[in-house]
Amino acid sequence: MEPAQVVWHNAGLFDFSLPLSWGRQPLSHEESHLLLPMDSAWLALERPDNPMTITVMLRVEELTESRLREFLQHYWLAWERFRYLPVARAPGWWWELDPTFELSHHLSVVDGRLSALELRQWVSARLNEPLPDYRPRWKFWLVPDAEGGAALLLRIHHCYADGLSLLGVFERVCPPSPQQAPVIYGAREEADLGRWRRAAGGWLQAVGSGELDARDGVHPDKAPRHPVERLALQGARLVNEISQFLVEPEDSPSPLKQPLLGRRGCAWTEPVALDRFRSAAERTGCTVNDVLLSCVASAVRVRLSDGVTDLDDAILHAAVPVNIRERLPADVRPQPGELGNYFGTVFVPLPVDGDSSLERLFRVKHETRRLKRSWQPGISWGLTGTASLLPASWRQSIAELMYRKASAVVSNVPGTQEPRYLAGCRIRQQMFWVPQAGNIGLGISVVSYAGQVQFGVVADEAILAEPEAFLQDCLSELEALLD
């Protein structure tokens, strides 16, 4: 990664000193190359009624079009991938440089004042707009006169990056002080397919050496010492882990498993102090993540109680993304600021039949501990990555294998503990909405930022007609745990 340096004057203008390969200068290296398997998988799994697009909303104080445009031109576009578009061409998907790239194609400004309700309706409408496939698949909208401060919306296809990668981009270009300018940012777009062969070899070596046992907390004295015995034990564990993953029961029929209409609505809560979640976690000996999942389970239970679902026999899972960067061998682990998709998925059973808040919380705690020690994140990461390598007729089987085991996607992204500044303007809130693969029509996102937590929900109209009520049920469960 080649750093770009910048000096930010007090007047709010930028004095850039960029390498010639950045900014408006033409690129001199190869202008097309294959997408890595885990990036192209999100193109292969996409459906017309369920696009694989991440949506991010920032509430930024006093952000203007001119400041935003200059910011994007010099900082956002320092990541060369954002000038590329994915193109289907044998033998797979390729990144190709957009020969007619213009920032104006990817930035719109919305005039007029929007109330809180109008802003929510406007964001929902954007969620239902497809991104054009003849340009790089991302776009910003700025609503400078939204009630409560300017709103900056980004929609970007999952093939560019996962949530943590995008968070890393914003952390690098949004410093903790309005007088501080980003110093190291941007990345060249280079393909190294050999990394994936090295990753497979490194993982198999880790299996044979017992390194994975150490990562999972197995004491060295309890691990077999003879290499053959160790390899046999690890091989048996791998077979067992894959078998458990494959035989995990599918979710029961419920109001959350309806055919999708392809029309989505979204909502988000006001910020809640992170200390409230920490207090509930400390009182019960659980983690903040356990509390968050328990809140989601309670809200799902309310939805099912309104219908004809038998809660005692209901089987429901949440597909929860898990960062696997630290589990990858060091030579293929992504560098800070590098784009891409490096997460697996675990399917956490939701205790919707639990009669009390504490019962649901402790059952969530038990399941998350079990899954945390499993190899399920790596297995699901590998299975998803194979989707782009299979014939189109087989991809649906992979999607059904993965996502018929879940009724919702729940993603928790931890942001920075201190406020950040975009183009010198304070970011007050961060919110995002996750895409849902397969026939999943409900996505719940949890974002922590500057000591606050917000819940967001995006749902197909066939699954959830009133997303605001769902979020209120999440917050009610938090109050029950605190009481």
Order of alpha helices (4+ residues) and beta strands (2+ residues): beta-beta-beta-alpha-beta-alpha-beta-beta-beta-alpha-beta-beta-alpha-alpha-alpha-alpha-beta-beta-alpha-alpha-beta-beta-alpha-alpha-alpha-beta-beta-beta-beta-beta-alpha
